[in-house]
């Protein structure tokens, strides 16, 4: 992609924007003029209601203020042991496969759901994590296929076939979440608070308002959906890229050994694992889980000297933006070193977590989790690609590798053993 903007009409006028200045205008300077698109809301509202991801205006602002303390650096760092333990369990599962190919996408989905389940409900048994996981996967698989009805802004009450098939699973999931919330509210917080405890204690400092059960549930489900699949995809793509670049893999392993040695990986290590973070950031550039951001213009405007009309769909195709030849050198190459100097990268040319006031509230959580789990796996295994099984990027609701990510994982002591 080499153009700053592409426009067209498919029933409605639409524009795809890849100019950093125009993107800054949308996401920061005129954010209220470009709310989430009708399609985005129609797809996600049945699952996560009017949570932070969907809400607009004052309703969004008070929720954001109430939830912000949950994601402080201190609280995120306190969750590092949960992430490290999940990474070690994943390594143990992978080791049992021996020399056979392993679907790392499947493994990473299990691992990140393990993390989000533990940090959300502390494994207290009141949340059937398996049922929630199945309901989420079913909903994403069906409702994530953006329908023509959604793109045209047809009202929510018009039936969508995919949502009908998964509706009951979502109803049951919400009931289970409501029960868990009510039980925790009655019992009180744990000594070491988890995500639910922190949200229950959250209060908007301006209005003193707290979330009710429905608001807590919708935001918890948002964090569960966003907090496991997107990071799982990042990890799967990162391992795939490392398997094709042994120099990157070797350099990463050397850093892990120098920083962590044989000790458990902690939150204190994360800031020192700078090359691991660069791998994660470069993976997010090449394969951003949220491949596109969609907005609906509310007012007449001009982007890239092109007229924007009220009601136009204005999209930021993040996948194309982050591979745009006008913005990146050798954009299709995997080169973690390009993130060694973040100041050299235009803030609005790299948007894996969005930007502006609505930047992803869980970005630091996701980056810490990805670095810790990637470190746990690269420290223990040497990954190699499987000929004939390259994953194909497919955009459903997120950018998924069709068919999984199949790699061979050799334990380091075996990989280094002499051949006889």
Steps between C-alpha positions, in 0.01 A plus 500: 500500500636841401201740508413723797124448448263285294127576461202329344133420529335167583149611582656756738799727443817365659861611538816317606751738658874431523635851549635555855384862509145410399498211749610735778209726404255208534632338816619802698401843373140421397439175684135585581430554129611145418329255739512123454325395182152350492647174372740472796222564750255261332754220501622537859210641703319162534809362672641790701213750529581867550839433656810713457559365151154597374384796712528859381499846655435548871410132551840398365689769691377407847563129439852576379573711808367229730698222330828687447646421849459127428773520236768692687858380462498368855186293452621361167841409646326313782345269239837394354522176704167384355628565148831325567327195649270475197804521272668214684186285478490568127865395472422176684214424260716574196777277634264202511452526121861391448619531140149540358374829360298709746226750422637798690185702438294244688759488779517877533120534512497251789785681672363853478153387601664329796650838593187710453286247688740501795548877519127557460355247740806361683396146419240503777271256322204737465570556131484209257797616292457217250141600425597865468786411266272295274235772491754767409658290225161412356388862502818630337492228234142583398431862590849609403420437137395854421164474329357729236224588748761637742689693237177665384408598855180294517355513858599238757149353519528364144618136548858406412525123432839459669387678812185291523712185508724631779245708692416241764865438578547873559194516725635217714845656512358828628298317767813324623691829509218675690497222760877522546480879544221481755684228692821703513314814606343307789824329601737794468838547336790259524823590682667544162227663288428365155343683207146450630592630845660809348201570278259456790702757694526734202335838526479793261692772686279772350150356548578240772300256290574127513414229250188294561494124437410533131772760438756293687402192303518671162842644577629172641387319186668771293828445685463122470430513126761765423746381763557150377440462128696805386805409709473137392508610137802724565690215664414250227610740226818590697602136530430449130723796410776387736491152347587657163782715641741298708724803563212680671420189701864459609534867597177483700610188683832661591317798649266275700795305641690818586204669671317207660747213513320197642287709736122538457408786268362795696350840433838657582655307211254635244655848478842341449386266221520778245567281195209271591276806507633606160403157363150544640471852360623396155254209504221743585609712203493213250199317642289740711220301669256784437568537129261788442333783696162621375333832579185683386548871424254724686589832335627626168878496500804480275764227514795501260326785312202271439145584613350288777121505530295428813418128502810399302682191625863594562738211558861476611632176345771438759640198316554711186609810694778311674625360169465823304808564284469874556539456875730200549831382356477146361156474660437128439826391668512371856751728672466546878792744496280765338343544848835560671429872458130560554542876454580440132156344444207730428248455782211481255670257261496226766164432665468144630316636806340802334583844640353815645258494795367161389836324487465143629484513880664157523800570275757473782336180624521346151861602440616367838315174448641451149859568611478266799343208314728544197801498735377184673472319167814625324708424808397136483442426130657545161215554251513394136246545223320209337533496121169520319303642792531879477215677681280724288388828663120521496303794635189391691458717807873479560792412272523123536738246345273268304578140582702586809874553547673163477860492620742246633627576849828337605606525860826692519701215652376272220560761230861536612566129548766357264377279218617138501 
